[in-house]
Amino acid sequence: FKHLPIELYLANSGHEVRAKMYFAKSKQLSMLRSVCSHINNLFDGVQKKFEYKMRLVYAHFPINATITNGGKTVEIRNFLGEKRVRTINMLEGVKVEKSTGTKDEIIITGTDIDCTSRSAALIRQSCLVKDKDIRKFLDGVYVSSHGTLED
């Protein structure tokens, strides 16, 4: 956060992170709130981990998702009956696995909310329907729920 005019320091003998900004207007206060939210997300990610659950939705051709490379890569096959294999590499620190209890569901977990949500977005964007009416062709991989992983 070097580029922001915010004073960050440790308080309470290293148990609190405090942020200060002097003579701030509303735009600068929004930056301060963003920094505080980012720091809170970092703490939540280290303590609880972030989790995104995604469902494979199809009408006719069953989408087949294969997790390879020890949970670092997802291969999506048979999307709309296409022969092309879509390979999506997860970002650093993110693991993907198939859900054991639910059919056609994959679970993405990671400590960094940015990398975890971007990995989910990469999977979602790899299965967009092109050159067809998207109101009719609703096939794809969609985020069904997201949040912190409670232990």
C-alpha positions as CSV (number, residue, x, y, z in Angstrom):
1,F,0.0,0.0,0.0
2,K,3.0,2.3,-0.6
3,H,1.2,4.4,-3.2
4,L,-1.6,5.5,-0.8
5,P,-1.2,8.3,1.7
6,I,-2.2,6.1,4.5
7,E,-0.2,5.5,7.7
8,L,-0.3,1.8,8.7
9,Y,1.2,0.6,12.0
10,L,0.9,-2.2,14.6
11,A,-0.7,-1.4,17.9
12,N,-1.4,-3.4,21.1
13,S,2.0,-5.0,21.0
14,G,1.5,-6.3,17.5
15,H,-2.0,-7.7,17.9
16,E,-3.8,-4.9,15.9
17,V,-3.2,-3.2,12.6
18,R,-4.3,0.4,12.6
19,A,-4.7,2.7,9.6
20,K,-4.6,6.5,9.8
21,M,-5.2,9.2,7.2
22,Y,-5.2,12.9,7.9
23,F,-7.5,15.6,6.4
24,A,-9.3,13.1,4.1
25,K,-12.1,13.8,1.8
26,S,-14.7,11.2,0.8
27,K,-12.6,9.7,-2.1
28,Q,-9.6,9.3,0.3
29,L,-11.9,7.8,3.0
30,S,-13.1,5.2,0.4
31,M,-9.5,4.3,-0.3
32,L,-8.9,3.9,3.5
33,R,-12.0,1.6,3.8
34,S,-10.7,-0.4,0.8
35,V,-7.3,-0.9,2.5
36,C,-9.0,-2.0,5.7
37,S,-11.3,-4.4,3.8
38,H,-8.3,-5.9,2.0
39,I,-6.4,-6.4,5.3
40,N,-9.5,-8.1,6.8
41,N,-9.8,-10.4,3.8
42,L,-6.1,-11.3,4.2
43,F,-6.7,-12.3,7.8
44,D,-9.9,-14.2,7.0
45,G,-8.1,-16.1,4.2
46,V,-5.3,-17.2,6.4
47,Q,-7.6,-18.2,9.3
48,K,-10.6,-19.7,7.5
49,K,-9.8,-20.0,3.7
50,F,-12.2,-18.9,0.9
51,E,-14.4,-21.3,-0.9
52,Y,-16.3,-21.1,-4.2
53,K,-18.7,-23.8,-5.2
54,M,-19.5,-24.0,-8.9
55,R,-22.1,-26.2,-10.6
56,L,-21.9,-27.7,-14.1
57,V,-25.2,-26.9,-15.8
58,Y,-26.3,-28.6,-19.0
59,A,-29.5,-29.3,-20.9
60,H,-28.4,-32.1,-23.3
61,F,-24.7,-32.8,-23.5
62,P,-23.3,-33.7,-20.1
63,I,-20.3,-31.5,-19.2
64,N,-17.3,-33.6,-18.0
65,A,-14.9,-31.8,-15.6
66,T,-11.6,-33.6,-14.8
67,I,-9.2,-32.3,-12.1
68,T,-5.6,-33.0,-13.0
69,N,-2.1,-31.9,-11.8
70,G,-3.0,-32.4,-8.1
71,G,-5.9,-29.9,-8.1
72,K,-4.0,-27.2,-10.0
73,T,-5.8,-27.7,-13.4
74,V,-9.4,-28.3,-14.6
75,E,-10.2,-29.9,-17.9
76,I,-13.7,-29.4,-19.2
77,R,-14.9,-31.7,-22.0
78,N,-18.0,-32.2,-24.0
79,F,-19.3,-28.6,-23.5
80,L,-22.3,-28.3,-25.9
81,G,-21.0,-31.5,-27.5
82,E,-17.8,-29.9,-28.7
83,K,-14.6,-32.0,-29.1
84,R,-12.4,-29.2,-27.8
85,V,-10.9,-29.7,-24.4
86,R,-10.8,-26.5,-22.3
87,T,-7.9,-26.5,-19.9
88,I,-7.9,-24.0,-17.1
89,N,-4.9,-23.5,-14.8
90,M,-5.6,-22.3,-11.3
91,L,-3.8,-19.3,-10.0
92,E,-1.1,-19.6,-7.3
93,G,-2.4,-20.9,-4.0
94,V,-5.7,-22.1,-5.3
95,K,-6.8,-25.7,-5.3
96,V,-9.8,-27.3,-7.0
97,E,-11.6,-30.5,-6.2
98,K,-14.8,-32.3,-7.1
99,S,-17.6,-32.4,-4.6
100,T,-18.1,-35.8,-3.0
101,G,-21.7,-35.2,-1.9
102,T,-23.1,-33.3,-4.9
103,K,-23.1,-34.4,-8.6
104,D,-21.7,-31.9,-11.1
105,E,-20.1,-29.6,-8.6
106,I,-16.5,-28.4,-8.2
107,I,-15.1,-26.6,-5.1
108,I,-12.4,-24.0,-5.4
109,T,-10.5,-23.1,-2.2
110,G,-7.6,-20.7,-1.4
111,T,-6.3,-18.3,1.1
112,D,-6.3,-15.2,-1.2
113,I,-9.8,-14.0,-2.1
114,D,-8.5,-12.3,-5.3
115,C,-6.8,-15.4,-6.7
116,T,-9.7,-17.7,-5.6
117,S,-12.4,-15.5,-7.2
118,R,-10.3,-15.0,-10.4
119,S,-9.8,-18.7,-10.8
120,A,-13.6,-19.2,-10.5
121,A,-14.0,-16.5,-13.1
122,L,-11.5,-18.2,-15.5
123,I,-13.6,-21.4,-15.3
124,R,-16.8,-19.5,-15.8
125,Q,-15.4,-17.6,-18.8
126,S,-14.0,-20.7,-20.5
127,C,-17.5,-22.0,-21.0
128,L,-19.4,-19.1,-22.6
129,V,-21.8,-19.9,-25.3
130,K,-20.8,-18.2,-28.6
131,D,-23.0,-17.5,-31.7
132,K,-26.2,-18.8,-30.0
133,D,-29.1,-17.3,-28.1
134,I,-27.8,-17.2,-24.5
135,R,-31.4,-17.0,-23.2
136,K,-32.0,-20.5,-24.7
137,F,-28.5,-22.0,-24.3
138,L,-28.0,-21.8,-20.5
139,D,-25.2,-24.4,-20.4
140,G,-22.1,-23.5,-18.5
141,V,-20.3,-23.5,-15.2
142,Y,-21.8,-21.2,-12.7
143,V,-20.9,-20.1,-9.1
144,S,-23.6,-21.4,-6.8
145,S,-22.2,-20.2,-3.5
146,H,-19.1,-18.5,-2.1
147,G,-17.7,-17.4,1.3
148,T,-15.3,-18.5,4.0
149,L,-14.7,-22.1,4.8
150,E,-15.9,-22.7,8.4
151,D,-13.9,-25.2,10.3
